[in-house]
């Protein structure tokens, strides 16, 4: 099925990688299985995702605490619904880096989390419009 979709995308000139198609299909099939089999799947703990991303990106404890603080604000404002937990975790780590002045690019955080820079950029724009994210501009170049 994925190969047929990939071939159709190539024919239509739609820029999609085989990995993009595979990830979308796996996610769709996972949702279908959970629904059809009435599975009780526990929610992913975003804090664990934050620790995973922060560890792989080798950020300081202060930045990890800032990321958790940002995540707490996200929870209070209920703006995380429907968002990929790993994408949200990566974005909070990126935002925390900006806040603490710890220099990490979107590319570095994306690599540490296994998500795309585009996801970080989009989630960050959403967070910035819903939260007060103060950045240390003098110590960090904003990549938006």
C-alpha positions as CSV (number, residue, x, y, z in Angstrom):
1,X,0.0,0.0,0.0
2,X,2.8,2.4,0.9
3,X,4.6,1.7,-2.4
4,X,1.4,2.5,-4.3
5,X,1.0,5.8,-2.5
6,X,4.7,6.6,-3.0
7,X,4.4,5.9,-6.7
8,X,1.2,8.1,-7.0
9,X,3.0,10.9,-5.1
10,X,5.9,10.8,-7.5
11,X,3.6,10.8,-10.5
12,X,1.7,13.8,-9.2
13,X,5.0,15.6,-8.4
14,X,4.1,15.7,-4.7
15,X,7.3,15.9,-2.6
16,X,6.9,13.0,-0.2
17,X,9.6,10.5,0.9
18,X,8.9,6.9,1.4
19,X,9.6,7.4,5.1
20,X,6.9,10.1,5.3
21,X,4.4,7.7,3.8
22,X,5.4,4.8,6.0
23,X,5.1,6.9,9.2
24,X,1.7,8.3,8.2
25,X,0.4,4.8,7.4
26,X,1.8,3.2,10.5
27,X,0.2,6.0,12.6
28,X,-3.1,5.6,10.8
29,X,-3.1,1.8,11.2
30,X,-2.2,2.2,14.9
31,X,-5.2,4.5,15.5
32,X,-7.4,2.1,13.6
33,X,-6.3,-0.9,15.7
34,X,-6.7,1.0,18.9
35,X,-10.2,2.0,17.9
36,X,-11.4,-1.3,16.4
37,X,-10.0,-3.5,19.2
38,X,-11.0,-1.0,21.9
39,X,-7.5,-1.0,23.3
40,X,-6.7,0.9,26.4
41,X,-3.4,2.6,25.5
42,X,-1.9,4.8,28.2
43,X,-1.0,8.4,27.3
44,X,2.7,9.1,26.6
45,X,4.3,10.9,29.5
46,X,5.6,14.1,27.8
47,X,8.1,14.6,30.7
48,X,9.8,11.4,29.7
49,X,10.0,12.7,26.2
50,X,11.5,16.0,27.4
51,X,14.2,14.1,29.4
52,X,15.0,11.9,26.4
53,X,15.4,14.9,24.0
54,X,17.3,16.9,26.5
55,X,19.6,14.1,27.2
56,X,20.4,13.4,23.6
57,X,20.8,17.1,23.0
58,X,23.1,17.4,26.0
59,X,21.4,20.4,27.5
60,X,22.0,21.6,31.1
61,X,19.8,20.8,34.1
62,X,18.7,24.5,34.1
63,X,17.4,24.1,30.5
64,X,15.7,20.8,31.4
65,X,13.9,22.6,34.3
66,X,12.9,25.4,32.0
67,X,11.5,22.9,29.5
68,X,9.4,21.2,32.3
69,X,8.2,24.7,33.4
70,X,7.1,25.5,29.8
71,X,5.4,22.1,29.6
72,X,3.5,22.9,32.8
73,X,2.3,26.2,31.3
74,X,1.2,24.3,28.2
75,X,-0.8,21.9,30.3
76,X,-2.4,24.8,32.2
77,X,-3.5,26.5,29.0
78,X,-4.6,23.1,27.5
79,X,-2.9,23.7,24.2
80,X,-1.3,20.3,23.9
81,X,-4.4,18.4,22.7
82,X,-3.8,16.5,19.5
83,X,-0.1,17.3,19.4
84,X,2.6,14.6,18.9
85,X,4.2,14.2,22.3
86,X,7.7,14.0,20.9
87,X,7.2,17.1,18.8
88,X,5.9,19.0,21.7
89,X,8.8,17.8,23.9
90,X,11.3,18.8,21.3
91,X,9.8,22.2,21.0
92,X,9.7,22.8,24.7
93,X,13.4,21.9,24.9
94,X,14.1,24.3,22.0
95,X,12.1,27.1,23.7
96,X,13.9,26.4,27.0
97,X,17.3,26.7,25.2
98,X,16.2,30.1,23.8
99,X,15.0,31.2,27.3
100,X,18.2,30.1,29.1
101,X,20.6,31.3,26.3
102,X,21.9,27.8,25.7
103,X,22.8,27.6,22.1
104,X,21.1,24.7,20.2
105,X,19.7,25.0,16.7
106,X,16.3,23.6,15.6
107,X,18.3,21.1,13.6
108,X,20.2,19.8,16.6
109,X,17.0,19.4,18.6
110,X,15.2,17.8,15.6
111,X,18.1,15.3,15.3
112,X,18.0,14.6,19.1
113,X,14.2,14.0,19.0
114,X,13.8,12.2,15.6
115,X,11.3,14.8,14.4
116,X,11.6,17.5,11.7
117,X,12.8,21.1,12.0
118,X,9.5,22.1,10.4
119,X,7.6,20.5,13.3
120,X,9.7,22.4,15.9
121,X,9.2,25.6,13.9
122,X,5.4,25.2,13.7
123,X,5.0,24.1,17.3
124,X,7.2,27.0,18.5
125,X,5.1,29.5,16.6
126,X,2.0,28.1,18.2
127,X,3.6,28.2,21.7
128,X,4.9,31.7,21.2
129,X,1.4,33.0,20.3
130,X,-0.1,31.3,23.4
131,X,2.6,31.7,26.0
132,X,5.0,34.4,27.0
133,X,8.3,33.0,25.9
134,X,11.1,35.4,26.7
135,X,14.2,34.7,24.7
136,X,17.8,35.8,25.4
137,X,18.4,37.4,22.0
138,X,21.8,38.7,22.9
139,X,23.1,35.1,23.4
140,X,21.2,33.2,20.8
141,X,20.2,33.7,17.2
142,X,16.5,33.0,16.7
143,X,16.2,30.6,13.7
144,X,12.6,31.5,12.9
